[in-house]
Each structure stands twice: as C-alpha cells, then as structure tokens.
Amino acid sequence: MRLLSALALAVGGSFAAAVPAHATTTTPTVVNPGFESNGSGTATPTGWTASGTTAASYTESGGHSGSYELTHWSSSAYTVDTYQTITGITDGNYTLGAWIRSDDTGGDNYISLSGCGSSTKTTYVPVVSDGNWLHIVDYVDVTNNQCTINFYSSSAAGAWTNYDDVTLTAGSAPIAIRGADVSSLYRGEQDGGVYYTSSGTKENALQIMSAAGLNYVRLRVFVNPTDGFNDEAQMLAGAKEAYSTYGLPVYLDLEYSDNWASPGQQVIPAAWSSDSFSALETATYNYSKQIVADLDAQGTPPAMVQVGNEINAGMLLPDGSTSDWTQLSGLLKEGIAGVHAANSGSKIALHLAGSDDLATLESWYSTAIADGVSFDVIGISYYDYWDGRLDVLQTDLDGLAAKYGKPVMVAETAYPWTMDNATGVNSVTSSNTTLDPGYAATPAGQEENFRDVLSVVQAVPNGLGLGAFYWEPTWTIVSGNGWSTTDITSATGWENQAMWNLSDVALPAISDFAAR
C-alpha cells in the first residue's frame, strides 16, 4: 500500500494527494497472473480474453518468472487488448502491477484499469531497448465492486511487447513529486526570456507548468559566483516567484561552491579556500543556516534541502573526499545541523549522480549512515544517455529503497527533443552522445522518456518512490543567461533539452507533470 507518510514528507504539508480515502478489505484474485496455465502458443490463456487482432495475443516460452509470458506481436500492424474482469471486489483503492518489456518505439501500448466505476487509469509501457524486464504500476479507485485489467497494444508490423507476473493489490500508487529544477528561470526572465503555451499564448513558464501539474521546484545556489549566476539573491527571487506566486514547495540545492558541483568537480569556494578543516566545518554550518534562514525570512521556507550536489566523490574537495569519510561525514553533519538550526522541519536529501552499479551507491549511503549522518531522502541523478537504460534506474531505486527504507527520488533527469545544432551552440548532448534507441530525439521522444522515468519511480515498492525533477526545462536561449559562471556571453548548451522549442513554444513533455 502506498505510504502516504512519504507524501507528507515530500511536500512539508503544502498539498495533499488527490486519492479517494476508501478503505480496502479484499485482495482480488487474478486468474493465471503468470500465464503459466496453458503452455506456449495459447491465444486465449485461462482467465483472459482478447479483442481486436486476437491472433496477435498469445503465450510463449520465456517470462519474467516461470516458463511463459503473454506476447503481443504480429507480422502486420495490429491492435489488441488482452483483458480480465474481476468481480466481487470490495470498493476502495487498488494497484495493478505488471512486468513488461517491449521493443515498440512507435506504438501505443499501455496497462490500465477500466470499468471500475471511476475514471480509467493508464500507464504506458516503456520501451526497454536492452530487452530487460521493467515493473510498472497503475492504480484506480474501485466504486462498483469490479474492475478490468487491460493490456493494450497498437503496434506496427513486427513490434512486440511482453507481459508477465500480474498483481492487483489493495492500496494506491500516486507519485508525490512531479517537479522541475528551474534555477536559471528568474535570471532568464530578467534578461528578456519569454514562454508560450503550445497554442501560442504568452504566459509565465511556472504558470504553464503548474497548469499542467508541476507541484515542486528545485533551486540551486552557489556561494559567490563571479557573474552572480545562481547566487543567493537570484535563488531567493526565484523561490519567491515559485512559492509566493504559484504555491510551489521549494527543494533547495546547496552546492557549497562558486561554480558547478558534480562528481568530478567539488571546488571549495574562494572565500573558504585558505580555511583549516575545522574552519570549513564552521563555514559549512554557518552558510547552510544563513541560506535557509533567509528563505524562511522572506516567507519561502524550503520543504526539502540537499546538502551537496552529486557528492559521489565527496564535497569541498580535497578536504571532504570519500578517501577520508571522517571528514566528509563531519562536513555533512555540519551542513545538516545548519539547515535544521534555521528550519527544523526541512527534510534532508543526500544526492548522488546515477550509477550502473547498485553496490557502489549502497556503499556510499551505508558509510554515511554508519558515520552517523542523519537524512530523510535518497536522491540520484538519472540521465538515460549517461547512466544506463530504465532497468538500471529501477534496479538502483528499488535496491536503495529496500535496503534503507527511505523514500527515493530522481533529483535530476532530462532528455533531448532534438540533436540539431540549429543555433551553432555546442549542446551538452552532442552528436556523439549515445541516445537510448527506445527514445528518439524528438518532442515525442522527450515526452515519452520523462513519462517513463516517472513510471519507474512510481513503481518503487512500498510507496517509497517519491518522484522526479526534470532538470532545467525553462533554460531556453536568452542572451546573458548562459552556462558559464564567469562569462556572461556564454550560451546555455541546454536548449535541446528544455521543454520549450527554439521559438519558445511549449513542447509535449510539459504534459508529463500531470497527476498520476
């Protein structure tokens, strides 16, 4: 059952889940949930019915577990729905789970719960280009004592999708956070940046995203950047716009550097560069306390704060390196203490860059916990083209949630809508980037990738998948709002991963912020 306490943790009481509060007393029985009853080649496995191109729905050898799986495939284009209606259900919230894999990059494939007395809920099937299995979920409020499980595919000739190990259990599975890092937005607006809806109406970017369902913002702050990019004043102004005008909770990203902090770059701020380690600890405490206190003072208290950004190798290097965990833990504890000295209610996230090795992530968090570092949320960055396919993300999130019992989230993610270098700017995702074959660099591909990242987070067991933040969807091309913290004439390098096109018109990916 979804842990609504995780939702309360995520939002600091700023909004509630839109999930009906029916009690549930019955666990429905799915007939033949693993498609094992009839062997291979069965067009209508026991308990299931097909409509549409029925020959495209059959069992075959393989499966996530057991010996068989349901397959949708045909040598010609097809549309098929394999379904099972379950009756006698006690009204209440129920979650459908299924293991899937698919190579269908152009189809319309989903799992859903229909005929349940309330609106049909749908979760699209991600494309798993490496052929591995993914677990996805869908949930609904049953109000008429019955519900139909649907596995639907509308696919081109030769495209396939597999389904297996179906579950229908009591409880709901909303995704609490559908957020965006909009750290560059306020500066872009001051420099003349404009935004249009998909229909061409000029509106504020936060207004457009909030109308679509955005419910959280992330804002970073550098200590003393040379050109003021993401300094405290800019961060405070951005927080005021997001929180005071649009009611969006703030997730504060303390980077403890004058420049970008990442696994390979954690540079001590110039003003602290001559400090002893003891003085660095004091500076970390005082700075954390000051930033959070200043947010509180202007009426924009941060609901969540991350101490350090992508600190796989440590922070404030070399002093806070993972080669000396005693010192790194000391800095983390001082940062956390500073946050809580200013606002005891702010939840603490520790944020690492993604990894294709769960054991590496577990080693980091286990060491922090063993050293007495107290935190509430695990956050990892996930960029499909750098960090592995969606099954890698699922392994990391599910494994971390299971091991530590803490909510997990994707603190950063993004995907390109084009690889064309129309502006002459060297984008971060250059032509040499290896994109996921399952997601084209198109507006539709960008939308599908973020949608499916959210689905992976939503499927984390025990309701511990908190949500995801799309990184810099509003960072469009605006003179003076570039990548460099020292060169005001620099370009963004991110225009092909923003959620607005080169004409500043909203792209379809904005619809992914909708509640689910």
N, C-alpha and C positions, 0 to 999 in steps of 0.2 A: 504494500500500500504506500502511496506517495507520502513522504514525510512533510507535512505542511510546516513543521518547525523549520525546515530548510528554507521555505519561502519566507517566513518571518525573519530569519537570519539574513537573507539576501537583501531585503528591502528596508530593514530597520523600521518596520511598521508603517511604511509610506503608502502601501496599497495592499489589497488582498487578492487572493486567487479567485477567478471567476468560475468556481466549480461548485455545483449544487451540493448541498450537505446531506444527501440521503445516507442513511445507514445501509450497510450490506451485511447479509446474514447467510448467503448461499454462495458456494463456489460452483459455478456451472461446469458441466461435463462436456468437453469437446470430444466428439467421437472420432477415433482414428487420427489423433493430432500429429502423429509422426509418419502417416501414410504407409504404415507397415503391414496393414491387414491383408493386402491383396497381391503383394509382389510387384514385379515390374510390368509395365505396359498396360496398366488398368486405366481406362478412360474415365471411369466414374468410381473412384475409390470409396469404400464403405463410409457412409456418413456424409458424403459430399455430393454436390450436384454441379453441373457445368451448363452455362448458357453461352450463346454466341457461336464462335468457331469451336465447337466442342471437341473436335479432333485434336485441337492444339493443347488440350489439358489432359495430362496423363501422368502416371507414376513411372519412375525408372530407378535403376540402381544408383546408389550414391547416398547423399543425405548428410545433414549436419551431424546427426547421430543415427544409430540404427543402420538399416541396409537400403532404405528407399527415400525418395523425395518426390514432391509434386513438381512437375515441369510444365511450363508454358512455352511452346515452340511450334513453329510450322514453317514449311518451305515457301509459303506465300504469306502475304500480310494477313494479320489475324487480330480479332478482338474476342477475348474470352473472359468470363467471370466464373471462378470456381468458388462455391459458397456453401455454407452450412448454417441453418437456422436452429437456434437453441431456445426452447420454450421453458416455461416454469421458473423463470429467473426472479428472484426477489429484487424489487426495484432498488436502484442505487447506482453507484459509480463502478465501472468495470474497465479493466485494461486488457487489451489484446496484445499479445507478443508473438513474434514470428522471426525465425531465422531465414534470411534471404541472401541470394546472390544473383547478379544479373550482368549481362554484357550489353544491355539495350540502351544505347546512348541517345536515341531519338524517339523513344516510345513514351507511353503514358501508363505507367504501372504503379499500382498502389495497393495497400491493405486498408480495409475500412470496416467500420461497424455501422450497419444500416438497419432501418426498420425497428429501432429501439425505442421509439416514442419521442425522441428528441432529435436534434439536428445530426445528420450523418457526419462522422469524423473520419478524416482521411490522412494517412501518412504515406508519402511517395516512397517508392523503392529506390534506394541509392544505386548508382552504377558502381560495381565493385570490380575495377579493372584488373586486379590481380587474381581474381577468381576465388577469393576467400569469403567466408560467411560473415554477415553482419546481423546483429539483433536489432529490430526496430519495434516500436510500440505505438499503439493508438488507444484512445480511451473515450468513453461516452457515458452519459447519464441515462440509464435504462428507466423508463417510466411506464412501460406497458407489459412487463414481465417476459419479454422475449427480445432477441437480438440476432442479427445475421452477420456472420463473418464473411467478408468478401476478399478474394484475391483476384485482382483485376489487371489484365494486360491488354494494351492496344499497341501492337508492335509490328515492325517491318519484317519482311521475309528473312528467316534465319536468325532473328534475335531471340534470346532465351532469358527466362527468369526461373529460378528455383525457390521453393518454399518448403519449410520443414519445422518440426517441433513447435507446434502452435499451442499457446496458452491463453486462457481467459480467466482472469483473477479479479477478486474484489479490490477496489481502490482506483484512484485516478492518477494521471501522469501529466499534469501541466508542466510547462517549462517556465520557471520563475523569472529568469532574466533573459530579455531579448534586447541586448544593449549595443552601444556603439562608443568607440573612442573618438571623441570629437575635439581633441586637444588643439588642433590648428584652426578650428572653425571661427572663433571670435576674432583672431587676428585677420583671417581671410575676409571676414565681413568688414572689418575696419579698413581694409585695403581695397574694398570695392567688389568683393565676391558676391554673386547673386545665384539664386537657385529657382528652378521652375519645376512645377509638377509635371507628370507625364503628359498632361493635356495642355501644358504651356502657360499655366498661371504662375506668376511670380509670387513666391512665399518664402518665409524663413525656413531654413533647412530643418531645424528642430521641429517646426510646426508640421512640415511634410512627413518627417519620420514618425513623430508622435501620433499623427493621424493614422499612420499605417500600423502602429502598435509598439513602437520603441518605448521602453519603460525604464531605462537606466543609461547613464552616461559615465564614461571613464575620462579622466583628465590627468595628464602628466604635468610635472613641474620640475624644471631644472633649477639648480641653486643660483647661479649667476651667469647665464649665457651672454656672450659678447653682444649680440644684437637684440637681446630681450626676448628671443623666441622661446615661448613656454616658460617665461619667468613667473614669479608668484603673482604679479599684477595681472598678467594675461590669464592665468589659471583662475584667479578669483573672479574676474569678469566673466569668464566662461561658465563658472559654477553658478553665478548669479543669474545669468541668462537661462541656463538649463533648469535650475531648481526653482527660482522665484517666478519665472515666467511660464514654464511648462511643467512644473511639478515633478521633474525627473530626479531621482536619487543620484547622488554623486559617489563614484568609486574613484578614490584618489590614488594616483600612481606617483609615489615618492621615488625619484631616480637617484638621488644623492650624487649628482654630478652636474657639471656645467654643460654637458653635451650628452648625446645619446648613450644610454647604458644598455648593454647587450651581453651575451655570454663572452664575447671576445673583447669587450670594452667596458671597463668599470673604473673610470678615471676620477681620482679624488678631486673635489672642487679646488680651484686655485687658492681660494681663501683658507683652505684647510691643509694645503699641501705640505706645510712645514710642521704640522702638529705631531706630537707624540701619539702613541696609540691611545693612551688614556684621554688625551685631549680630543682625539677623533670620536671616542665614545661619548664624551660630553657634547661635542658638536652635533653628533647624530641625534642625541636625546633632545637638545635644545631646538634644533631645526625642525624635527618632527612635531614637537609640541607647538612651536610657533605657527607652522603652516596650518595645522588642524585648528588651533585656537583662532587664527584669522578667518578661517572658513566659518567657524561657529559664530564669530563676532558679527559677520555680515548676514547671518541667518541662513547659511547654506551648509549645515553640518554634514560631513561625509558619512554615509551609511557604511562604507567599506573602504579600507586603506590597505594598499600593498606596500610593504617595507622592502624596497629594492625592486629592480626590474630585470627579469631574466637572469637571475643570480646563480645560474648553474655553477659558475666558477668562483662565485663569491661576490662581494661588493667592496667599494673603496679599496681597490687593489693597489699595491700588493698586500696591504695590512690585513684585509678581510678575506683572504683567499681560502678556498676549501683545503689548501695544504696545511692550514692552521685553523682547525674548526673551533678551537677555544676562542680565538679572536673573532672569527666570523660570528659565532653564536653570541659573543659579547656585544657586537655591533647590532645584531638583530634584536637582542633583548632591549638595548637602549632605544632603538627606533620604536619598538612596540610600546615600551614604557612611556616614551614621549607622546605618542598618539593617545594613549589612554589617560595620560595626565591632563590632556586638553579635552578629551571626549571619551569617557569610559564605555560608551555604547557603540563606538565604531568597531566593526568586525575587522579582523586582521587576515589578509591573504598573503601567502608566500607564493611567488610567481617564478616559474622556470620556463625556459624555452622547451619546446617539444623534443621528444627523443624516440627513436625507433627501438629503444631498449628499456623496457619497463624496469628492469633491475637497477639501471642507472638512476632513474628517478626515485625509486624506492630507497636506494642507498642514501640519497641526499636528504629526503624527508625523515628517514629513520634516524640519521645522525643528528639532525636539528632537534628532533623530539627527545632523543637520548641526552642531548645537552641542555634540556630544559627550556627550549624555545616554544612558547605557547602561541598558537594561532588557530584560526577558525576555518579557513577555506584554502583549498589547494587550487591554484590556477596555473595552467600551462598555455603557452602559445602553440597554435597549430596552423601552419601554412602548408597546404596539401602538396605544393610543388617542392617544398624543402623537407618536410617532416614525415613523409610516407602517406600511404593511402588511408582511407577511412577506417579500415580494420586495425591499423596501427593505433589510431586515435582511440578507438573503442577499447583495445587492449590496455592502453595506458590509463584511461579514465576509469574503467571498470576495476582494474587492478588496484589503483590508488584508493578508490572509494572503499573497496573491500578490505584492504589492509589497515586503513587508518580510521574508517568510519566517519570521515569528514566529507562535507559537500565538495564536489569538484566542479570546475568550470573551465571553459576556454576563454582565457583572458584576452587573446588576440587571434583573429583569423581574417583572411581576405582572399579574394580570387579575381583575376583579371577578366574584364569584359572585352578586351581587345589586346592584340600584341602589335598592332600597327604603331609605328613611331611617327604619328602624324604631326607632332609638334617639334620634332627634332630633339626631344629630350630623351636621355638615356634612362628609361624606366627601370625600376628595381627588378621587375621581371623582364629581362631582356629576351631577345630571340633565342638565346642559348638555354633559357630555363626549360627544364623538362616538366611540362604540364601533365596533369593526370589525363590519360586517354579517355576517361569517362566524362570529362567536363571540358567542352570546347571553350576557347577564349572568346566568348560571345556574350551578349546580355543575358541570353537564356542560360548559358553555361555558368555564369557567375551566380545567377539566381538559384540554380539547382545545387551548386556546391555549398553555398551558405545554408540553404534549406536542409541539406543532408547532414551538414555539421551539427546543426541544431537537433536533428533526429537522433544522431549518435549520443549527444549529451542527454537528451530526453530519455533514452533507453537505459541509462546507468541504473543498475539495480538499487532497490530500497529507497528510491526517491532522492538519491544523492547527486543526481545530475542537475546542477543549479542553473546553467545557462551559458550564453556565449556573448562576447563583444566583438562586433565587426570593427576592424582597425581602420580608422580614418576614412569613413565613407564620404565625408564632406570635403576632403582635401583635393579640390579641383585647382586648375591652373589660375593663379592670381598673382600678379607681379608683386613682389615683396613678401610673399608667404611661401618661401621655398624650404628646401631640405636643410641647408646649412645654418648652423647657429652663429656663424661668423661672417657670412656673405649674404647680404640682403637681396642680391640679384640672383641668387641660386633658384633653380627650378624645383618642382616637387618630386618628380620621379615616381609619383603615385597616381597620376591622373588615370591610368588604365585600370586601377583597382578601386577607384571611387565609385559611388553609387549614382553619380551624375555623369553624363557623357560630355564630350568636348563642347557642346552647345549649352551646357549647364541644365539639361533636361533630365529629370529623374529616370533611372533605369528600373527594370522589373524587380531587381533584388530587394528593393525597399519593401516590397510586399512580404518578405520573409519575417519582418518584425511582428507580424500579426500573431495574436494569442493562439496558443495551440496546447 
